Amino acid sequence: MLCVIFFTLIVAPLIVELVIRLFDYWWNNRHNGRN
């Protein structure tokens, strides 16, 4: 169980950052269109 906690503490921020980067990339493409 302790391993799961450490795994979550280490991996969760990485996943969150990845999702934020992907969302930001998608959001910019959606609003910029064809510039």
Backbone bond lengths (Angstrom), bond angles and torsions (degrees), N, CA, C in turn:
res aa  C-N    CA-C-N  psi(-1)  N-CA   C-N-CA  omega(-1)  CA-C   N-CA-C  phi
1 M - - - 1.471 - - 1.527 110.06 -
2 L 1.340 115.83 -38.61 1.460 119.93 179.70 1.523 110.66 -62.77
3 C 1.335 116.26 -37.44 1.470 120.48 178.65 1.526 110.29 -62.08
4 V 1.320 116.44 -38.99 1.463 120.40 179.86 1.528 110.02 -64.04
5 I 1.327 116.62 -39.52 1.466 120.43 -179.74 1.519 110.53 -64.79
6 F 1.340 116.50 -47.35 1.461 119.93 179.00 1.521 110.75 -63.02
7 F 1.339 116.41 -41.58 1.461 121.41 179.15 1.522 110.09 -59.78
8 T 1.337 116.17 -43.22 1.462 120.54 -179.98 1.525 110.83 -65.52
9 L 1.344 116.26 -42.77 1.460 119.85 -178.86 1.521 111.53 -63.60
10 I 1.333 116.88 -33.04 1.464 120.67 -177.16 1.521 111.26 -85.39
11 V 1.329 117.10 -43.74 1.467 120.88 -172.14 1.527 112.10 -84.56
12 A 1.324 117.65 -35.81 1.465 120.60 -176.70 1.532 112.97 -54.64
13 P 1.339 119.94 -48.64 1.473 119.80 178.60 1.515 112.48 -60.20
14 L 1.335 117.52 -35.90 1.464 120.75 179.04 1.519 110.37 -65.38
15 I 1.334 116.40 -43.32 1.465 120.64 179.59 1.527 109.83 -65.10
16 V 1.327 116.65 -42.15 1.466 120.50 179.58 1.523 110.31 -61.32
17 E 1.346 116.64 -44.30 1.463 120.02 179.94 1.519 110.80 -63.85
18 L 1.330 116.27 -39.92 1.463 120.62 178.96 1.526 110.63 -62.75
19 V 1.337 116.38 -44.24 1.467 120.52 179.84 1.525 110.35 -63.66
20 I 1.336 116.38 -41.14 1.467 120.09 179.88 1.519 110.46 -63.26
21 R 1.353 116.41 -42.96 1.466 119.89 179.53 1.523 110.75 -63.44
22 L 1.344 117.13 -44.35 1.461 120.74 -179.83 1.523 110.65 -64.21
23 F 1.333 116.41 -42.46 1.461 120.46 -179.83 1.521 110.65 -64.68
24 D 1.342 116.57 -41.80 1.454 120.88 179.68 1.523 110.23 -63.70
25 Y 1.322 116.75 -41.66 1.469 122.03 178.58 1.526 110.44 -63.03
26 W 1.354 115.62 -45.79 1.464 120.55 179.78 1.526 111.07 -65.14
27 W 1.344 116.02 -41.58 1.463 121.29 -178.12 1.526 110.07 -63.16
28 N 1.343 116.94 -43.31 1.466 120.71 -179.87 1.519 110.58 -64.51
29 N 1.325 117.58 -42.93 1.462 120.83 179.31 1.520 110.60 -63.21
30 R 1.331 116.57 -39.38 1.457 121.53 -176.60 1.527 110.81 -66.21
31 H 1.337 116.88 -38.86 1.458 119.90 -175.00 1.522 112.72 -89.38
32 N 1.322 116.80 -28.71 1.463 119.09 179.88 1.521 110.97 -77.13
33 G 1.319 116.06 -36.23 1.456 119.31 -178.60 1.518 110.21 67.47
34 R 1.334 115.34 -132.16 1.470 119.56 179.14 1.519 109.05 -105.09
35 N 1.307 116.29 91.44 1.469 120.70 178.86 1.517 109.76 -103.85
